[in-house]
Structure formats: structure tokens, C-alpha cells
Amino acid sequence: MRTLTPLVVDLDGTLISTDSLIESAILLIKKNPVYIFYMVYWLSKGKAYLKTEISRRTLLDVETLPYVIPFVHWLKKEKEKDRLIYLVTAAHKTIAERVANHLGLFDGYFATDANSNLKGVAKCKLIKKEIGDKFVYAGDSRADIPVWENAEAAVLVHASRQVTSKIRDSRPIEAEFPKEKTSLKIWFKALRVHQWVKNSLLFVPLLTAFEFLDIYKVCSVLLAFLAYSFLSSGTYILNDIWDLTADRLHTRKRFRPFACGQISIPHGFLMAAILFVLSLLIGCLISTAFVAILIMYFFTTSAYSLVFKQHALVDTILLSLLYTLRIFAGVIVIEVSISSWMIAFSMFMFLSLALIKRCGELVSLENEEQKEAIAGRDYGVADLRVLWPLGVGASLAAIVVLGLFISAPETQQRYASPELLWCIALGLLYWLGRLWLKTSRGKMHDDPIVFVMTDSVSYILLLSIIIVTVIAHFYTLQFSVP
């Protein structure tokens, strides 16, 4: 005879640290953005109708959802005690069924269907009708309070401080699973602050135009750097939310804050909106032309995330354009001209870096011997035979363009000792070759920027390039051939 009180478990925010409705809606929008307008209409007919229509058109991957692991382990122990456990959720019944089948912990499940949205009071009535008056409820949100008020005891999972305080005063707590505090470290990871180093490309025109002694222009570029960094972090958040399913299948990306449920999707959208507004406000302090660049960057990165990242080679070319756009933004800020040499060099250089990123991912898959393709990308391990020569060729093309720039008449006139610039060409040839060697040996992070930030050789090379450029411009050195 069973002696333990039946346990009723909620899904969204409790069993999983995400919202199945929001994730299903994102999947539907990925199929066709026009569904946004359909969803507004469905919502006007009630949440139950909305959930039913979305579930009819999507298939959420329940196996990779961010389950609250400590809570799941506790449920398994309770199951071993022969305790009755039910899944009762406001999520649609198709999702509840698949989650229940996946975990194999529940003696039954009840969920939203086309007729009723199983939340709050409606959930409480169903529990009493189908399970009985005596039950323990595991939930997380304020919407669960009517259920807890009728339960014999409560299990709190990732509940807020306010909810915890209210329930603790009225009901005994059988178990509690507090949520890890969303620290600044987690937010920095979500914002990818380490990626801000890419925006240092805005300073390149300041260096090449030798305007770094102009305090006004230096301050303008610093503001532009901040605006670009806020904007790029906002786009990274949207990209991570858009790529939830693919990231959860990736060896390293599955630990990103949104993929593993450390930060909720609504909070992500809110933060992205704040960052976009701050970016535009700072941009307005610089110039309307720079604001136009920010808007162009946003739409280009959005197009990349929505469409082009799923097309082989197109994604790497677009990435190289986005890098070059940063340099062009720096040109706009300090109001100088940009040479065709700079554009050509940037395109080849950043195409090479983008291909290093793809090859690094494919080498990791090849070493794991588990997968043949990158999740969410149009690349397979067999493509390495094409990407290797293409990437190395792009590196060499960048060096050739730099050599032609050094030999160009305008360079000979502008620099006091242009011959010194060949040292930069040799240094870059070594640096790029070293990156490709690291990639071939499986030692390259899936993003070369992360590798560069932890690589002392790269820091030394960058400092050397700056010093050599300044010397070549201001000092005349005599070179003679014996």
C-alpha cells in the first residue's frame, strides 16, 4: 500500500529551466517569419488555442531541453520509493506526452489542450478531480500559488525570493531547489564580452591615418567602440536564442547561458532591447552616418543568423564583410578616406579567419568520430579537403595584397621608410601560418578570436606591428644593397 502523498510536478520553469511555449514559437518563426502575424491572431482566440496551433506545426526536441538536473535526480529517488508522480503542466499535451515518455518518471500526465489552458486555478481543479485532494505540488512561479494553497506540502524549484517567502509562511516545504544566481559572470558570458576585441578594428583607421594624437578623434572612436560592442552583444543574445536547438547539440555551445537555461529567454530579449537603444543613443552622439553603419550591421548580422549562416561559404564571406564593415565604421567616425588596398586586405584576411573557425569546428568533429556535420550549418567533415586550401589561399592573398600596397607609389610617398613594412608582411605570414597549424592539430578553439586573446605570441606580434608602422611612417632609415 502506498503511504507517500502523490507528487504533482510542473514543467516550464520547474522540470525544465525554460519555457516550452516560447521555444516552440521560436521554432515556428524559424520556419516562416510570417507566423508571427498568425500567432497574434491565435492569441486573440485564447492561450489554449495558441498553444494548440503552435504545437501542431512544431516538434520541440525534448531530449536536449535544459532539465533541472538536481530536481530530476530527486524525482528518481522518490520514484524508487514507489511514490506516485504526475506531470501537470500548462504546456500543450503533445509536449507533456513527449517529456513524460522521455524521462519515464511519471504515472500520468495532464496538460493544456484545445479546450482549456491548464494554469493556476484551472490546474488546481484538475488535480483535485483526477488525482485527489491530497497531493504535494512542485512548481516555481507566482501562477502556481493557487495550487500550493490547496496542497499538503510544497516543493520549490527555482522559485523567486518573493514566492518562496509567501509559500514558506503557509505550507510546509518538502524539498527546495534554489536557482543559481544570475551573476555578472553569466551575463558577461551571454553578452560575449570577450568578443568585443573584434570591435578594436574601429581603431585601425586611426592608426593607419596616424590620427592617434588627435584627442577628439580618439574619444570619438572610443564611443564608437562602446556603441558597436553594445550592438554586437545584443545581436549575440538574439543569435543564441535563435540557435538554441543547434547549440544544445554542440560540444561546447550547449553550455551557453540560454542553451542551458541559466538566463531566461524573456530576460534575454529585454537585455538585447536595452543594448540596442544604448548603442543607437551613443551613435547619435557621433554622427548620423555612424548610426547608419550600426543599423546596417544589425540587419546584416540578422540576415546572417536567420538565413545565410546555413549556407556553406556564403556564411564565411558574409563574416569577412562584417569584419571589414568595422574598419569602414572607424573610417566614418574619424572622417578619413579608405583605400582599396585596405578593403582588399581586410576581405582576404578575415575570410581566412572565418574559414579557420569552420575548419576548427570540423576538426573537432573529426576527432570525436561521432558526427559528420556541424549542427545548424551546411558543412561536413568531408568539406575540409576544400576549406583547407581555400583558407590558406585567402591568407596568402592577404599577404600578397599587403605586398602590393607596400610597393604602391602612394605608400612610398606617405611613409618615410616603407621598406620596414615588409617586416609586418613577414610577421603576418608567420602568424596566419601558425593559426592554420594549430587548427590542423585540433588545438584551435571554434572561434580564433578566443585563441588570440589567450595567445602571447599574438600580443607580441600586434605590438610589433604598431611599433613598426609608427617607425616606418615617421623615421627615415637608410637601406643600401651591397
C-alpha positions in Angstrom: 0.0 0.0 0.0 1.3 3.4 -1.0 2.0 5.7 2.0 3.5 8.7 0.4 1.4 11.6 -0.8 1.2 11.8 -4.6 3.6 14.3 -6.1 2.4 16.7 -8.9 5.1 18.3 -11.0 5.0 21.4 -13.2 7.0 21.6 -16.4 8.0 25.1 -17.5 10.5 26.7 -15.1 10.3 23.7 -12.8 11.2 20.4 -14.6 13.0 22.4 -17.3 14.6 25.8 -16.8 13.0 27.3 -19.9 9.5 28.0 -21.4 8.4 25.4 -23.9 5.8 27.7 -25.4 8.4 30.4 -26.2 10.9 27.9 -27.6 8.1 26.3 -29.8 7.2 29.8 -31.0 10.8 30.5 -32.0 10.9 27.2 -33.9 7.8 28.2 -35.8 9.1 31.7 -36.6 12.3 30.0 -37.9 10.2 28.0 -40.3 8.5 31.2 -41.6 8.5 34.7 -40.0 5.0 35.2 -41.4 3.8 33.0 -38.5 4.3 36.0 -36.2 1.1 37.5 -37.5 -0.7 34.2 -37.3 0.3 33.9 -33.6 -1.2 37.3 -32.8 -4.5 36.0 -34.3 -4.3 32.7 -32.5 -3.6 34.5 -29.2 -6.7 36.6 -29.7 -8.7 33.3 -29.5 -7.1 32.3 -26.2 -3.8 30.9 -25.0 -5.1 27.3 -25.3 -5.8 27.9 -28.9 -2.4 29.5 -29.4 -0.5 26.6 -27.9 -2.5 24.0 -29.9 -1.8 25.7 -33.2 1.9 26.1 -32.5 2.2 22.5 -31.3 0.5 21.3 -34.5 3.3 22.9 -36.5 6.4 22.3 -34.4 8.3 19.5 -32.8 10.3 20.6 -29.8 13.4 18.5 -29.1 12.6 17.3 -25.6 15.8 15.3 -25.3 18.0 18.3 -25.3 15.9 20.6 -23.2 17.7 22.1 -20.1 16.3 19.9 -17.4 16.8 20.9 -13.8 19.2 18.0 -13.1 19.2 18.1 -9.2 15.4 18.1 -9.3 15.2 15.2 -11.8 17.6 13.2 -9.6 15.4 13.8 -6.6 12.3 12.7 -8.6 14.1 9.5 -9.5 14.7 8.8 -5.8 11.1 9.5 -5.0 10.1 7.1 -7.8 12.2 4.4 -6.2 10.1 4.8 -3.1 7.1 3.7 -5.1 5.6 7.2 -4.9 3.0 8.3 -7.5 4.3 11.2 -9.6 2.2 13.1 -12.1 3.2 15.8 -14.7 0.6 18.5 -14.7 1.5 21.5 -16.9 0.2 24.5 -18.8 2.3 23.4 -21.8 0.5 21.6 -24.6 -0.3 17.9 -24.2 1.9 16.9 -27.1 4.9 18.4 -25.3 3.9 16.9 -22.0 3.5 13.5 -23.5 6.9 13.5 -25.2 8.6 14.8 -22.0 6.9 12.1 -19.9 7.9 9.3 -22.4 11.5 10.7 -22.5 12.0 10.7 -18.7 9.9 7.7 -17.8 9.2 9.0 -14.3 5.5 9.8 -14.4 2.5 7.7 -13.6 0.4 10.0 -15.7 0.3 13.5 -17.3 -2.2 16.3 -17.7 -1.7 19.3 -19.9 -3.3 22.1 -22.0 -5.4 21.0 -24.9 -7.6 23.0 -27.4 -10.3 23.5 -24.8 -8.5 24.7 -21.7 -5.3 26.3 -20.6 -4.2 24.3 -17.6 -2.8 27.1 -15.4 -3.5 28.5 -11.9 -7.0 27.8 -10.7 -7.8 25.5 -13.7 -4.8 23.4 -12.9 -5.8 23.1 -9.2 -9.3 22.0 -10.1 -8.0 19.3 -12.5 -5.5 18.0 -9.9 -8.3 17.6 -7.3 -10.6 15.9 -9.8 -8.0 13.5 -11.3 -5.5 12.9 -8.5 -7.4 13.8 -5.3 -7.4 16.4 -2.5 -4.1 15.1 -1.0 -1.1 16.0 -3.1 2.3 17.7 -2.9 3.0 20.2 -5.6 6.3 21.1 -7.2 6.4 24.4 -9.0 8.3 27.7 -9.4 6.1 30.7 -10.2 3.5 33.1 -8.8 0.9 31.4 -11.1 1.4 28.2 -9.0 0.3 29.8 -5.7 -3.4 28.8 -6.1 -2.2 25.2 -6.4 0.2 25.4 -3.5 -2.6 26.8 -1.3 -4.5 23.6 -1.8 -1.6 21.2 -1.5 -0.4 19.4 1.7 3.2 20.5 1.1 5.3 22.3 -1.5 8.4 21.6 -3.5 10.1 24.8 -4.6 12.1 24.6 -7.8 13.9 27.8 -9.0 11.3 29.9 -7.2 11.8 33.6 -6.6 12.5 35.0 -3.2 9.0 36.5 -3.0 7.3 33.3 -4.0 9.4 31.3 -1.6 8.6 33.6 1.3 4.9 33.5 0.6 4.7 29.7 0.4 7.0 29.1 3.3 4.6 31.0 5.5 1.6 29.0 4.5 2.7 25.5 3.6 5.4 23.0 4.8 8.3 22.7 2.3 9.2 19.1 1.4 12.1 20.0 -0.7 13.7 23.1 -2.2 15.9 23.5 -5.3 17.1 27.2 -5.5 18.2 28.6 -8.8 21.8 29.6 -9.3 22.0 33.4 -9.1 22.5 35.0 -12.5 25.8 36.6 -11.7 27.7 39.2 -13.8 30.0 36.4 -14.9 27.0 34.6 -16.5 25.7 37.8 -18.1 29.2 38.6 -19.4 29.3 35.1 -21.0 25.9 35.7 -22.6 27.0 39.1 -23.8 30.2 37.6 -25.1 32.2 40.5 -23.8 35.4 38.7 -24.9 34.2 39.2 -28.5 34.4 42.9 -28.0 38.0 42.6 -29.1 36.7 42.3 -32.6 35.5 45.9 -32.4 39.0 47.1 -31.9 39.1 47.1 -35.7 37.5 50.5 -35.4 40.9 51.8 -34.3 42.7 50.6 -37.4 41.9 53.7 -39.5 43.1 55.8 -36.5 46.4 54.0 -36.7 46.8 53.9 -40.5 45.8 57.5 -40.9 48.2 58.5 -38.0 45.4 60.4 -36.3 46.0 58.9 -32.8 47.4 62.1 -31.4 44.0 63.8 -32.1 42.2 63.5 -28.7 38.8 64.4 -30.1 39.1 61.6 -32.7 40.4 59.1 -30.2 37.4 59.8 -27.9 35.0 59.5 -30.8 36.4 56.1 -31.7 36.2 55.0 -28.1 32.5 56.0 -28.1 32.0 54.1 -31.4 33.7 51.1 -29.9 31.3 51.2 -27.0 28.3 51.6 -29.3 29.5 48.8 -31.6 30.1 46.5 -28.6 26.6 47.0 -27.1 25.1 46.4 -30.5 27.1 43.2 -31.2 26.3 41.9 -27.7 22.6 42.4 -28.4 22.9 40.5 -31.7 24.8 37.7 -29.9 21.9 37.3 -27.5 19.4 37.1 -30.3 21.6 34.7 -32.2 21.9 32.4 -29.1 18.2 32.4 -28.6 17.6 31.7 -32.3 20.2 28.8 -32.2 19.0 27.1 -29.0 18.4 23.7 -30.6 21.7 23.7 -32.6 23.7 24.9 -29.6 22.4 22.2 -27.4 23.8 19.6 -29.8 27.2 21.2 -29.8 30.0 20.0 -27.6 30.8 23.5 -26.2 28.0 25.7 -27.2 25.5 23.7 -25.1 26.9 25.4 -22.0 25.9 28.9 -23.3 23.6 30.7 -20.7 20.5 30.5 -22.9 21.1 26.9 -24.1 21.5 25.6 -20.6 18.7 27.7 -19.1 20.9 29.9 -16.9 19.2 33.0 -18.3 15.5 33.0 -19.4 14.6 33.9 -22.9 12.4 36.9 -21.9 15.3 38.4 -19.9 17.5 37.9 -23.0 15.1 39.8 -25.2 14.8 42.6 -22.7 18.6 42.9 -22.4 19.0 42.9 -26.1 16.5 45.7 -26.5 18.3 47.8 -23.8 21.7 47.3 -25.5 20.2 48.3 -28.9 18.8 51.5 -27.5 22.1 52.4 -25.7 24.0 51.7 -28.9 21.9 54.0 -31.0 21.9 56.7 -28.4 25.7 56.6 -28.3 25.8 56.5 -32.1 23.7 59.7 -32.2 26.5 61.5 -30.3 28.9 60.7 -33.1 27.1 61.1 -36.4 24.1 60.1 -38.4 26.5 58.3 -40.8 27.7 56.1 -38.0 24.2 55.4 -36.9 23.5 54.2 -40.4 26.5 51.9 -40.1 25.1 50.5 -36.9 21.7 49.9 -38.5 23.4 48.2 -41.5 25.4 46.0 -39.1 22.3 45.0 -37.3 20.4 44.0 -40.4 23.4 42.2 -41.9 24.0 40.2 -38.8 20.3 39.4 -38.6 20.3 38.2 -42.2 23.4 36.1 -41.3 21.6 34.5 -38.3 18.3 34.0 -40.0 19.4 32.7 -43.4 23.0 32.9 -44.6 24.7 31.0 -41.7 23.1 27.8 -43.0 24.7 28.1 -46.4 28.3 26.9 -46.9 30.9 29.5 -47.9 28.2 32.3 -48.0 28.4 32.5 -44.2 32.2 32.9 -44.2 32.1 35.6 -46.9 29.5 37.5 -45.0 31.5 37.2 -41.8 34.5 38.7 -43.6 32.3 41.6 -44.8 31.1 42.2 -41.2 34.8 42.4 -40.1 35.5 44.8 -42.9 32.5 46.9 -42.0 34.0 47.6 -38.6 37.1 49.1 -40.3 34.8 51.2 -42.5 32.9 52.3 -39.4 36.2 53.6 -38.0 36.8 55.5 -41.2 33.3 57.1 -40.9 34.0 58.1 -37.3 37.3 60.0 -37.9 36.3 61.1 -41.4 39.2 60.0 -43.5 39.3 58.2 -46.8 39.7 54.4 -47.1 42.0 52.8 -49.7 41.1 49.9 -51.9 44.2 48.2 -50.6 42.7 48.2 -47.1 39.4 46.8 -48.3 41.1 44.0 -50.3 43.5 43.1 -47.5 40.7 43.1 -44.9 38.4 40.8 -47.0 41.1 38.2 -47.6 42.4 38.4 -44.0 39.0 38.0 -42.4 37.9 35.4 -44.9 40.9 33.3 -43.8 39.9 33.8 -40.1 36.3 32.8 -40.8 37.5 29.6 -42.5 39.8 28.9 -39.6 36.7 29.0 -37.4 34.8 26.5 -39.6 37.8 24.2 -40.0 38.4 24.2 -36.3 34.8 23.0 -35.7 35.1 20.3 -38.4 38.4 19.1 -37.0 36.8 18.8 -33.6 34.0 16.7 -35.1 36.5 14.6 -37.0 38.5 13.9 -33.7 35.3 12.9 -31.9 34.4 10.4 -34.6 30.7 10.9 -33.7 29.2 13.4 -36.2 29.7 14.1 -39.8 28.2 17.6 -39.9 28.0 20.8 -37.8 24.6 21.2 -36.2 22.8 24.1 -37.9 25.5 24.5 -40.6 25.8 23.3 -44.1 29.3 21.8 -43.5 30.5 18.3 -43.1 33.9 16.8 -42.2 34.5 15.9 -45.9 34.4 19.6 -46.7 37.8 20.0 -45.0 39.5 19.0 -48.3 38.1 22.1 -49.9 38.2 24.5 -46.9 41.9 23.9 -46.1 43.3 25.2 -49.4 40.6 27.9 -49.7 41.5 29.3 -46.2 45.3 29.1 -46.6 44.9 30.6 -50.1 43.0 33.6 -48.6 45.8 34.1 -46.0 48.4 34.2 -48.8 46.2 36.5 -50.9 46.1 38.9 -47.9 49.9 38.9 -47.7 50.2 39.5 -51.5 47.8 42.5 -51.3 49.9 43.9 -48.4 53.0 43.5 -50.5 51.4 45.3 -53.4 50.3 48.1 -51.0 53.9 48.4 -49.8 55.2 48.8 -53.3 52.5 51.2 -54.4 53.6 54.8 -55.2 51.3 56.4 -52.7 52.8 54.2 -49.9 56.3 55.1 -51.0 55.4 58.8 -50.7 53.5 58.5 -47.4 56.0 56.5 -45.4 59.5 57.7 -44.5 60.8 54.1 -44.6 58.2 52.0 -46.4 60.7 49.1 -46.7 60.1 48.4 -43.0 56.5 47.4 -43.7 57.9 44.2 -45.2 58.6 43.1 -41.6 54.8 43.3 -41.0 54.2 41.1 -44.0 56.6 38.5 -42.7 55.1 38.7 -39.2 51.5 38.2 -40.6 52.7 35.3 -42.8 54.1 33.6 -39.7 51.0 34.4 -37.6 48.5 33.1 -40.1 50.5 30.0 -40.8 50.7 29.4 -37.1 46.9 29.7 -36.7 46.4 27.1 -39.5 48.9 24.7 -37.9 47.1 25.0 -34.6 43.8 24.3 -36.4 45.1 21.3 -38.2 46.4 19.9 -34.9 43.0 20.3 -33.3 44.2 23.0 -30.9 42.1 25.8 -32.2 39.0 27.0 -30.3 36.0 27.1 -32.6 36.5 30.9 -32.5 40.1 32.1 -33.4 39.4 35.3 -31.5 39.2 33.4 -28.2 42.5 31.7 -29.1 44.2 35.0 -30.0 43.1 36.5 -26.6 45.0 33.8 -24.7 48.0 33.7 -27.1 51.1 35.6 -26.0 52.6 35.4 -29.5 49.6 37.2 -31.0 50.0 40.0 -28.4 53.7 40.4 -29.2 53.0 40.4 -32.9 50.3 43.1 -32.6 52.5 45.3 -30.5 55.4 44.8 -33.0 53.1 45.8 -36.0 52.1 49.0 -34.3 55.7 49.9 -33.4 57.0 49.1 -36.9 54.2 51.1 -38.6 54.9 54.2 -36.5 58.7 53.9 -37.1 58.1 53.4 -40.9 56.0 56.5 -41.1 58.0 59.0 -39.0 61.6 57.9 -39.3 63.8 57.7 -42.3 66.1 54.7 -42.3 68.8 54.2 -44.9 68.7 50.9 -46.7 71.6 50.0 -49.0 72.3 47.0 -51.1 76.0 46.0 -51.0 
